[in-house]
Amino acid sequence: MEESRDEPAWRGHGIGMKTFGRILLACGTLLQAGVARAVPPLVIGDVPTADPGGVELYLGGRYERDGAAAWQVPFAEVVVGVSSWQEVTLELPYVSQGGERGIGDAVLGTKLLLLPERDERPGLAGSFEWKLTTGNQAKGLGSGSMEYDFRVRSQKTWGRFTLLGNLGYTLVPERRNVGFAALGQELELAPGLRLLADVYWRSADTPGEPARVAGDLGFKLGVVEHLSVHAAVGTSLRRESLGGPQVRAYAGVKGDFVAP
């Protein structure tokens, strides 16, 4: 029987042991390879998941200044499509900050497609990320505590214009939990060229510290089939960069292929 257009993509597709094993194998392989994950290139997240068996690879660099400057170069993300409604990701950044260099906090994540986008409704997805404590806190390369991030993502396309929205909440043990909200857009200016923008709010994890209200502007450009370049630059939207960041910049490339 054909799947109802109003049914979530995951309904009737329970995760069996074989699929679960694939997830663990994919994550384990990426961790051994020492891969890093990025936000490519905005802070806001989209709804679609990677194609089943497909791999998306992002390579680039990120710079952020909020008092002290921090670099993450190389900065990379690997996304593995597990099924038509799920992908897994892994983050293990290499950080340079305050004269210290080394591996930062690893992040393991997954995204589930809850409702595919239709003409009459937006798409909906949920994501979860688990930040580990692999970075050296004493050297300023890690936070020193695990964090658990939950996010709901939605998007709707009208012609060449796509509107995206995110709501999130991060559990931060030993500090204050963090709320997150973002609104973004993609506008197709020409075939293969998209203008990107987002505005986001994130509460502080330390009592008495200001919340962050910031925005980014960027682009995506298809170079050849399965390869594109993208970049974004952003800053705080509050007076005197209250809550940060003073500057946030990302530039990189994206390639996609099907795993053998």
Backbone as CSV, one residue per row, in Angstrom:
resi,resn,N_x,N_y,N_z,CA_x,CA_y,CA_z,C_x,C_y,C_z
1,MET,0.851,-1.192,0.000,0.000,0.000,0.000,0.885,1.240,0.000
2,GLU,0.496,2.238,-0.814,1.283,3.468,-0.892,1.208,4.236,0.413
3,GLU,2.333,4.781,0.836,2.386,5.540,2.080,1.550,6.801,1.963
4,SER,0.762,7.100,2.983,-0.068,8.299,3.005,0.802,9.546,2.983
5,ARG,0.375,10.579,2.272,1.124,11.833,2.196,1.146,12.555,3.524
6,ASP,0.201,12.212,4.418,0.137,12.879,5.708,0.823,12.105,6.805
7,GLU,1.446,10.980,6.491,2.106,10.184,7.498,3.556,10.605,7.647
8,PRO,4.104,10.646,8.867,5.531,10.912,9.047,6.359,9.895,8.277
9,ALA,7.534,10.324,7.790,8.370,9.451,6.975,8.862,8.242,7.731
10,TRP,8.947,8.342,9.076,9.523,7.243,9.836,8.484,6.234,10.283
11,ARG,7.192,6.555,10.144,6.168,5.678,10.700,6.151,4.356,9.943
12,GLY,6.112,3.253,10.679,6.101,1.935,10.072,7.472,1.441,9.685
13,HIS,8.536,2.194,10.062,9.906,1.804,9.720,10.734,1.731,10.993
14,GLY,10.472,0.818,11.868,11.223,0.691,13.104,12.680,0.403,12.836
15,ILE,13.561,0.853,13.730,14.991,0.646,13.564,15.336,-0.774,14.004
16,GLY,15.684,-1.612,13.037,16.065,-2.980,13.351,17.522,-3.069,13.760
17,MET,17.927,-4.259,14.167,19.304,-4.458,14.606,20.287,-4.216,13.464
18,LYS,19.885,-4.578,12.232,20.785,-4.392,11.101,21.058,-2.908,10.862
19,THR,19.974,-2.085,10.888,20.137,-0.641,10.699,20.932,-0.036,11.833
20,PHE,20.635,-0.474,13.076,21.362,0.045,14.235,22.851,-0.271,14.121
21,GLY,23.155,-1.468,13.630,24.554,-1.845,13.441,25.250,-0.969,12.423
22,ARG,24.511,-0.616,11.354,25.087,0.279,10.342,25.422,1.642,10.933
23,ILE,24.517,2.152,11.788,24.762,3.449,12.431,26.033,3.398,13.268
24,LEU,26.168,2.355,14.093,27.346,2.232,14.947,28.611,2.083,14.113
25,LEU,28.524,1.300,13.033,29.696,1.099,12.179,30.111,2.401,11.518
26,ALA,29.125,3.150,11.012,29.441,4.420,10.358,30.082,5.390,11.331
27,CYS,29.517,5.513,12.527,30.058,6.436,13.527,31.446,6.013,13.977
28,GLY,31.638,4.726,14.171,32.937,4.240,14.596,34.003,4.477,13.548
29,THR,33.640,4.258,12.280,34.590,4.485,11.192,34.994,5.944,11.113
30,LEU,34.025,6.859,11.250,34.326,8.291,11.180,35.203,8.726,12.338
31,LEU,34.939,8.213,13.537,35.714,8.600,14.702,37.159,8.175,14.557
32,GLN,37.378,6.949,14.024,38.744,6.481,13.830,39.470,7.339,12.806
33,ALA,38.709,7.882,11.849,39.334,8.694,10.811,39.653,10.103,11.291
34,GLY,39.182,10.463,12.479,39.463,11.785,13.025,38.809,12.906,12.252
35,VAL,37.514,12.752,11.903,36.819,13.747,11.111,36.282,14.851,12.012
36,ALA,36.062,16.033,11.448,35.483,17.137,12.206,34.205,17.592,11.528
37,ARG,33.303,18.180,12.286,32.025,18.615,11.761,31.917,20.124,11.812
38,ALA,31.220,20.697,10.838,31.026,22.139,10.792,29.553,22.453,10.601
39,VAL,29.194,23.713,10.756,27.882,24.200,10.360,28.067,24.852,8.999
40,PRO,27.571,24.270,7.928,27.971,24.718,6.592,26.892,25.486,5.827
41,PRO,27.006,26.820,5.726,27.926,27.666,6.478,27.224,28.473,7.574
42,LEU,25.871,28.360,7.674,25.125,29.142,8.654,24.975,28.396,9.969
43,VAL,24.335,29.043,10.942,24.063,28.430,12.233,22.760,27.631,12.188
44,ILE,21.805,28.085,11.381,20.510,27.425,11.287,20.640,26.101,10.535
45,GLY,19.796,25.113,10.889,19.834,23.802,10.246,18.626,23.586,9.351
46,ASP,18.779,22.761,8.301,17.689,22.507,7.368,16.962,21.210,7.706
47,VAL,15.992,20.831,6.881,15.147,19.669,7.144,15.595,18.409,6.413
48,PRO,15.900,18.440,5.110,16.190,17.192,4.382,17.376,16.431,4.961
49,THR,17.309,15.099,4.887,18.417,14.249,5.305,19.201,13.791,4.084
50,ALA,20.425,13.318,4.296,21.249,12.816,3.200,20.585,11.588,2.581
51,ASP,20.815,11.364,1.287,20.246,10.206,0.598,20.730,8.907,1.231
52,PRO,19.898,7.860,1.230,20.320,6.575,1.808,21.617,6.071,1.161
53,GLY,22.596,5.744,1.984,23.881,5.291,1.475,24.775,6.398,0.974
54,GLY,24.284,7.637,0.999,25.073,8.758,0.521,25.948,9.345,1.619
55,VAL,27.034,9.977,1.222,27.958,10.639,2.148,28.171,12.070,1.673
56,GLU,27.999,13.015,2.578,28.271,14.421,2.290,29.487,14.846,3.105
57,LEU,30.448,15.444,2.449,31.691,15.856,3.100,31.876,17.354,2.947
58,TYR,32.032,18.041,4.082,32.276,19.476,4.104,33.688,19.720,4.626
59,LEU,34.462,20.534,3.902,35.815,20.895,4.321,35.967,22.408,4.253
60,GLY,36.536,22.983,5.294,36.717,24.430,5.286,37.409,24.922,6.536
61,GLY,37.167,26.174,6.852,37.748,26.775,8.047,36.770,27.741,8.668
62,ARG,36.823,27.861,9.993,35.938,28.791,10.692,36.759,29.659,11.629
63,TYR,36.385,30.930,11.692,37.047,31.895,12.567,35.975,32.598,13.377
64,GLU,36.209,32.744,14.679,35.287,33.471,15.528,36.073,34.305,16.526
65,ARG,35.674,35.579,16.675,36.306,36.457,17.643,35.237,37.009,18.578
66,ASP,35.442,36.750,19.857,34.558,37.271,20.888,35.440,37.518,22.112
67,GLY,36.203,38.607,22.053,37.281,38.813,23.011,38.519,38.134,22.443
68,ALA,38.755,36.867,22.827,39.852,36.096,22.253,39.404,35.487,20.927
69,ALA,40.328,35.415,19.974,40.025,34.840,18.664,40.230,33.331,18.694
70,ALA,39.389,32.609,17.952,39.495,31.154,17.868,39.387,30.727,16.412
71,TRP,40.292,29.810,16.015,40.267,29.241,14.672,39.922,27.760,14.777
72,GLN,39.215,27.253,13.774,39.016,25.819,13.632,39.376,25.473,12.187
73,VAL,40.631,25.082,11.983,41.166,24.761,10.655,42.072,23.547,10.772
74,PRO,41.834,22.463,10.034,40.684,22.305,9.141,39.403,22.087,9.931
75,PHE,38.304,22.505,9.312,36.992,22.335,9.915,36.165,21.536,8.924
76,ALA,35.698,20.364,9.312,35.028,19.486,8.359,33.827,18.810,8.985
77,GLU,32.918,18.370,8.138,31.735,17.635,8.575,31.530,16.447,7.657
78,VAL,31.186,15.317,8.225,30.774,14.158,7.441,29.351,13.796,7.840
79,VAL,28.481,13.663,6.837,27.088,13.280,7.037,26.852,11.984,6.280
80,VAL,26.298,10.981,6.955,26.038,9.676,6.339,24.538,9.419,6.333
81,GLY,23.967,9.173,5.152,22.558,8.842,5.046,22.316,7.388,5.421
82,VAL,21.563,7.155,6.484,21.287,5.799,6.968,20.055,5.218,6.290
83,SER,19.034,6.053,6.087,17.806,5.611,5.430,17.179,6.824,4.770
84,SER,15.966,6.651,4.234,15.292,7.770,3.585,14.838,8.825,4.576
85,TRP,14.943,8.539,5.875,14.465,9.489,6.884,15.467,9.748,8.004
86,GLN,16.710,9.222,7.895,17.686,9.437,8.959,19.092,9.605,8.412
87,GLU,19.850,10.486,9.063,21.275,10.638,8.802,22.013,10.725,10.129
88,VAL,23.311,10.420,10.105,24.150,10.573,11.289,25.327,11.478,10.939
89,THR,25.825,12.205,11.929,26.941,13.118,11.721,27.951,12.953,12.858
90,LEU,29.165,13.393,12.594,30.200,13.359,13.615,31.045,14.618,13.553
91,GLU,31.383,15.156,14.697,32.202,16.362,14.804,33.384,16.088,15.724
92,LEU,34.580,16.437,15.271,35.782,16.342,16.104,36.721,17.461,15.668
93,PRO,36.478,18.694,16.089,37.190,19.856,15.554,38.619,19.968,16.057
94,TYR,39.448,20.566,15.226,40.807,20.933,15.611,40.799,22.434,15.895
95,VAL,41.138,22.831,17.120,40.954,24.197,17.587,42.291,24.881,17.831
96,SER,42.359,26.150,17.477,43.513,26.998,17.794,42.988,28.238,18.493
97,GLN,43.373,28.421,19.766,42.857,29.538,20.554,43.829,29.898,21.661
98,GLY,44.134,31.174,21.777,44.994,31.652,22.854,46.364,31.001,22.884
99,GLY,46.903,30.666,21.732,48.210,30.025,21.657,48.185,28.527,21.868
100,GLU,47.018,27.953,22.164,46.875,26.515,22.355,46.237,25.891,21.125
101,ARG,46.664,24.688,20.779,46.123,23.973,19.625,45.874,22.520,19.987
102,GLY,44.794,21.967,19.450,44.522,20.554,19.688,43.087,20.196,19.355
103,ILE,42.739,18.924,19.577,41.403,18.426,19.309,40.405,19.040,20.285
104,GLY,39.260,19.481,19.774,38.201,20.035,20.603,37.218,18.957,21.037
105,ASP,36.058,19.384,21.480,35.032,18.445,21.941,34.343,17.766,20.760
106,ALA,34.308,16.440,20.772,33.642,15.676,19.726,32.128,15.749,19.905
107,VAL,31.406,15.746,18.792,29.943,15.777,18.820,29.412,14.709,17.885
108,LEU,28.570,13.845,18.417,27.910,12.802,17.638,26.444,13.170,17.508
109,GLY,25.897,13.132,16.306,24.523,13.582,16.115,23.746,12.749,15.131
110,THR,22.430,12.962,15.138,21.546,12.331,14.165,20.389,13.270,13.878
111,LYS,19.832,13.163,12.659,18.664,13.947,12.275,17.617,13.009,11.695
112,LEU,16.358,13.198,12.100,15.245,12.378,11.642,14.258,13.243,10.877
113,LEU,13.889,12.816,9.675,12.871,13.502,8.893,11.505,13.073,9.414
114,LEU,10.757,13.993,10.010,9.463,13.684,10.602,8.322,13.855,9.611
115,LEU,8.365,14.937,8.821,7.368,15.180,7.785,8.068,15.757,6.559
116,PRO,7.988,15.087,5.414,8.567,15.675,4.201,7.771,16.885,3.757
117,GLU,8.426,17.829,3.134,7.749,19.037,2.674,6.785,18.720,1.538
118,ARG,5.597,19.320,1.576,4.588,19.185,0.528,4.153,20.570,0.068
119,ASP,3.369,20.614,-1.016,2.862,21.902,-1.499,2.028,22.605,-0.438
120,GLU,1.291,21.790,0.349,0.348,22.377,1.300,0.907,22.530,2.700
121,ARG,2.154,22.100,2.948,2.679,22.188,4.311,4.211,22.236,4.281
122,PRO,4.818,22.781,5.352,6.291,22.770,5.450,6.810,21.402,5.865
123,GLY,8.096,21.181,5.642,8.757,19.984,6.126,9.157,20.154,7.577
124,LEU,9.325,19.010,8.268,9.650,19.040,9.690,10.663,17.948,9.998
125,ALA,11.682,18.282,10.791,12.705,17.309,11.192,13.097,17.575,12.639
126,GLY,13.613,16.542,13.281,14.141,16.662,14.635,15.573,16.185,14.667
127,SER,16.413,16.814,15.482,17.818,16.403,15.563,18.267,16.328,17.018
128,PHE,19.280,15.499,17.239,19.880,15.353,18.562,21.383,15.325,18.406
129,GLU,22.096,16.060,19.260,23.559,16.053,19.259,24.071,15.842,20.675
130,TRP,25.077,15.015,20.798,25.680,14.671,22.084,27.135,15.122,22.051
131,LYS,27.441,16.178,22.810,28.810,16.689,22.855,29.590,15.992,23.959
132,LEU,30.724,15.417,23.577,31.586,14.700,24.510,32.640,15.647,25.087
133,THR,33.538,15.107,25.911,34.551,15.946,26.574,35.950,15.544,26.115
134,THR,36.157,15.542,24.799,37.460,15.145,24.253,38.455,16.299,24.221
135,GLY,37.976,17.555,24.321,38.877,18.699,24.314,39.458,18.973,25.692
136,ASN,40.664,19.507,25.721,41.350,19.814,26.968,40.803,21.121,27.546
137,GLN,40.037,21.027,28.650,39.429,22.212,29.242,40.476,23.170,29.802
138,ALA,41.532,22.637,30.406,42.567,23.477,31.006,43.250,24.358,29.960
139,LYS,43.321,23.894,28.716,43.944,24.659,27.640,42.930,25.501,26.864
140,GLY,41.660,25.452,27.276,40.631,26.223,26.592,40.143,25.603,25.308
141,LEU,40.397,24.303,25.117,40.009,23.617,23.885,38.689,22.871,24.019
142,GLY,38.140,22.782,25.232,36.882,22.093,25.463,36.157,22.694,26.645
143,SER,34.866,22.361,26.775,34.055,22.934,27.847,34.183,22.173,29.158
144,GLY,34.629,20.918,29.113,34.794,20.122,30.324,33.546,19.409,30.781
145,SER,32.435,19.515,30.037,31.208,18.814,30.416,30.448,18.379,29.173
146,MET,29.720,17.251,29.291,28.893,16.786,28.193,27.673,17.693,28.042
147,GLU,27.178,17.805,26.813,25.975,18.579,26.550,25.074,17.774,25.622
148,TYR,23.755,17.991,25.768,22.771,17.231,24.990,21.830,18.223,24.327
149,ASP,21.910,18.302,23.001,21.170,19.319,22.266,20.021,18.695,21.477
150,PHE,18.815,19.252,21.648,17.625,18.820,20.920,17.134,19.994,20.076
151,ARG,16.780,19.713,18.816,16.340,20.800,17.945,15.221,20.324,17.015
152,VAL,14.224,21.186,16.817,13.163,20.973,15.838,13.408,21.933,14.685
153,ARG,13.365,21.404,13.449,13.659,22.203,12.260,12.455,22.178,11.318
154,SER,12.194,23.293,10.652,11.111,23.360,9.686,11.543,24.209,8.499
155,GLN,11.004,23.912,7.321,11.304,24.738,6.164,10.202,24.605,5.118
156,LYS,10.043,25.670,4.315,9.038,25.692,3.245,9.595,26.496,2.090
157,THR,9.393,25.974,0.867,9.901,26.613,-0.340,8.755,27.121,-1.196
158,TRP,8.888,28.369,-1.656,7.973,28.961,-2.618,8.816,29.430,-3.800
159,GLY,8.778,28.702,-4.887,9.580,29.076,-6.055,11.060,29.051,-5.755
160,ARG,11.713,30.211,-5.873,13.157,30.291,-5.634,13.503,30.661,-4.197
161,PHE,12.471,30.843,-3.348,12.686,31.302,-1.975,12.346,30.192,-0.980
162,THR,13.252,29.956,-0.016,13.036,28.961,1.034,13.178,29.627,2.394
163,LEU,12.189,29.404,3.252,12.202,29.927,4.612,12.467,28.781,5.579
164,LEU,13.386,28.990,6.545,13.752,27.970,7.519,13.562,28.499,8.931
165,GLY,13.166,27.611,9.845,13.032,27.966,11.245,13.533,26.854,12.146
166,ASN,14.165,27.213,13.260,14.693,26.244,14.232,14.303,26.655,15.637
167,LEU,13.982,25.667,16.474,13.828,25.856,17.904,14.641,24.762,18.591
168,GLY,15.441,25.122,19.598,16.296,24.137,20.246,16.438,24.353,21.729
169,TYR,16.920,23.298,22.393,17.165,23.367,23.836,18.336,22.447,24.145
170,THR,19.331,22.968,24.877,20.528,22.208,25.204,20.637,22.004,26.706
171,LEU,20.760,20.743,27.111,20.985,20.413,28.512,22.472,20.526,28.794
172,VAL,22.847,21.385,29.758,24.250,21.655,30.074,24.467,21.361,31.561
173,PRO,24.916,20.152,31.904,25.135,19.824,33.319,26.131,20.781,33.961
174,GLU,25.896,21.094,35.238,26.751,21.951,36.049,26.721,23.421,35.631
175,ARG,25.930,23.738,34.580,25.724,25.138,34.217,24.241,25.314,33.905
176,ARG,23.879,26.399,33.279,22.478,26.656,32.969,22.143,26.133,31.577
177,ASN,20.981,25.488,31.432,20.549,24.999,30.133,20.341,26.173,29.171
178,VAL,20.447,25.884,27.870,20.480,26.941,26.858,19.315,26.783,25.880
179,GLY,18.599,27.879,25.634,17.556,27.912,24.617,18.097,28.485,23.316
180,PHE,17.463,28.103,22.204,17.934,28.535,20.885,16.737,28.728,19.955
181,ALA,16.760,29.787,19.156,15.734,30.027,18.142,16.393,30.729,16.964
182,ALA,15.991,30.340,15.743,16.614,30.930,14.553,15.618,30.981,13.408
183,LEU,15.811,31.966,12.546,15.026,32.121,11.326,16.005,32.416,10.195
184,GLY,15.850,31.710,9.075,16.783,31.899,7.973,16.098,31.760,6.627
185,GLN,16.858,32.049,5.565,16.304,31.969,4.218,17.385,31.596,3.215
186,GLU,16.936,30.985,2.106,17.773,30.747,0.943,17.042,31.303,-0.275
187,LEU,17.733,32.095,-1.094,17.150,32.687,-2.292,18.012,32.323,-3.494
188,GLU,17.414,31.649,-4.477,18.132,31.262,-5.685,18.246,32.473,-6.612
189,LEU,19.464,32.988,-6.767,19.692,34.153,-7.610,19.884,33.764,-9.066
190,ALA,20.484,32.586,-9.287,20.747,32.052,-10.624,20.943,30.553,-10.466
191,PRO,20.888,29.784,-11.553,21.092,28.342,-11.421,22.410,28.024,-10.715
192,GLY,22.326,27.316,-9.580,23.517,26.934,-8.828,24.007,27.962,-7.828
193,LEU,23.395,29.160,-7.800,23.849,30.222,-6.888,22.711,30.602,-5.955
194,ARG,22.963,30.522,-4.629,21.953,30.851,-3.625,22.510,31.860,-2.619
195,LEU,21.692,32.839,-2.293,22.004,33.799,-1.238,21.418,33.283,0.069
196,LEU,22.224,33.287,1.154,21.821,32.729,2.437,21.826,33.812,3.509
197,ALA,20.944,33.668,4.493,20.945,34.590,5.625,20.241,33.932,6.796
198,ASP,20.654,34.280,8.010,19.940,33.821,9.202,20.087,34.846,10.323
199,VAL,19.134,34.802,11.254,19.159,35.579,12.485,18.837,34.605,13.600
200,TYR,19.617,34.641,14.707,19.376,33.666,15.764,19.581,34.270,17.155
201,TRP,18.928,33.633,18.126,19.022,33.985,19.540,19.453,32.755,20.318
202,ARG,20.370,32.917,21.252,20.809,31.821,22.107,21.042,32.365,23.510
203,SER,20.391,31.762,24.500,20.554,32.218,25.876,21.925,31.822,26.408
204,ALA,22.383,32.497,27.435,23.700,32.239,28.020,23.638,31.041,28.964
205,ASP,24.736,30.276,29.035,24.777,29.126,29.943,25.308,29.501,31.320
206,THR,25.631,30.777,31.513,26.119,31.265,32.805,25.193,32.366,33.319
207,PRO,24.646,32.240,34.533,23.755,33.268,35.067,24.428,34.640,35.067
208,GLY,23.676,35.657,34.665,24.212,37.011,34.643,24.859,37.407,33.333
209,GLU,25.172,36.426,32.463,25.769,36.735,31.167,24.670,37.068,30.160
210,PRO,24.955,37.926,29.164,23.926,38.316,28.195,23.649,37.222,27.173
211,ALA,22.429,37.198,26.671,22.067,36.278,25.595,22.703,36.757,24.285
212,ARG,22.865,35.830,23.354,23.423,36.163,22.049,22.298,36.386,21.045
213,VAL,22.351,37.507,20.335,21.461,37.782,19.206,22.362,38.172,18.043
214,ALA,22.407,37.345,17.006,23.380,37.561,15.938,22.780,37.153,14.602
215,GLY,23.500,37.454,13.530,23.049,37.111,12.187,24.218,36.810,11.277
216,ASP,23.929,36.125,10.161,24.944,35.761,9.173,24.410,36.024,7.774
217,LEU,25.313,36.305,6.845,24.991,36.470,5.435,26.011,35.674,4.627
218,GLY,25.531,34.880,3.661,26.469,34.051,2.910,25.913,33.623,1.572
219,PHE,26.586,32.624,0.959,26.164,32.121,-0.353,26.571,30.664,-0.519
220,LYS,25.917,29.991,-1.465,26.300,28.668,-1.940,26.413,28.747,-3.457
221,LEU,27.465,28.126,-4.009,27.680,28.152,-5.455,28.101,26.776,-5.937
222,GLY,27.318,26.184,-6.818,27.685,24.909,-7.421,28.796,25.108,-8.435
223,VAL,29.897,24.367,-8.282,31.044,24.492,-9.186,30.936,23.474,-10.309
224,VAL,30.868,22.218,-9.954,30.621,21.120,-10.883,29.651,20.175,-10.188
225,GLU,29.231,19.134,-10.879,28.324,18.173,-10.272,28.959,17.550,-9.035
226,HIS,28.222,17.499,-7.943,28.643,16.925,-6.663,29.687,17.764,-5.935
227,LEU,29.935,19.000,-6.376,30.904,19.856,-5.683,30.414,21.301,-5.685
228,SER,30.415,21.936,-4.500,30.013,23.332,-4.395,30.895,24.038,-3.379
229,VAL,30.915,25.358,-3.444,31.637,26.174,-2.471,30.605,27.024,-1.732
230,HIS,30.907,27.375,-0.490,29.993,28.195,0.292,30.771,28.979,1.329
231,ALA,30.190,30.098,1.764,30.846,30.950,2.753,29.795,31.811,3.430
232,ALA,30.121,32.296,4.622,29.233,33.198,5.356,30.051,34.006,6.342
233,VAL,29.570,35.212,6.632,30.188,36.055,7.648,29.062,36.655,8.485
234,GLY,29.298,36.772,9.799,28.252,37.272,10.670,28.805,38.008,11.866
235,THR,27.887,38.620,12.638,28.274,39.373,13.814,27.077,39.508,14.746
236,SER,27.340,39.979,15.948,26.275,40.243,16.896,25.398,41.389,16.391
237,LEU,24.101,41.299,16.680,23.176,42.357,16.311,22.869,43.264,17.494
238,ARG,23.546,43.036,18.618,23.324,43.850,19.801,24.396,44.948,19.888
239,ARG,24.081,45.988,20.614,25.000,47.119,20.732,26.309,46.689,21.372
240,GLU,27.435,47.133,20.790,28.782,46.802,21.252,29.007,45.296,21.294
241,SER,28.337,44.566,20.397,28.492,43.106,20.275,28.180,42.381,21.579
242,LEU,27.236,42.901,22.349,26.857,42.279,23.610,26.385,40.844,23.375
243,GLY,26.963,39.901,24.117,26.629,38.490,23.944,27.405,37.802,22.846
244,GLY,28.111,38.585,22.002,28.962,38.050,20.946,28.155,37.472,19.780
245,PRO,28.867,37.063,18.719,30.304,37.253,18.518,30.593,38.589,17.845
246,GLN,31.814,39.065,18.003,32.215,40.269,17.281,32.298,39.964,15.781
247,VAL,32.875,38.813,15.449,32.961,38.351,14.063,32.862,36.833,14.052
248,ARG,32.121,36.289,13.110,32.093,34.845,12.846,32.160,34.656,11.339
249,ALA,33.110,33.858,10.857,33.264,33.649,9.417,33.521,32.183,9.127
250,TYR,32.968,31.700,8.024,33.181,30.319,7.590,33.288,30.300,6.072
251,ALA,34.204,29.489,5.552,34.324,29.292,4.108,34.766,27.858,3.864
252,GLY,34.205,27.228,2.842,34.584,25.839,2.588,33.945,25.289,1.332
253,VAL,34.091,23.989,1.157,33.540,23.279,0.005,32.702,22.102,0.505
254,LYS,31.777,21.667,-0.356,30.956,20.499,-0.058,31.043,19.534,-1.233
255,GLY,31.277,18.254,-0.923,31.235,17.203,-1.935,30.303,16.108,-1.472
256,ASP,29.655,15.441,-2.403,28.777,14.343,-2.035,28.998,13.165,-2.978
257,PHE,28.862,11.966,-2.435,29.045,10.754,-3.213,28.295,9.616,-2.532
258,VAL,28.190,8.477,-3.206,27.540,7.303,-2.653,28.604,6.345,-2.157
259,ALA,28.484,5.929,-0.893,29.469,5.017,-0.306,29.426,3.681,-1.032
260,PRO,30.594,3.043,-1.279,30.613,1.746,-1.972,30.007,0.661,-1.092
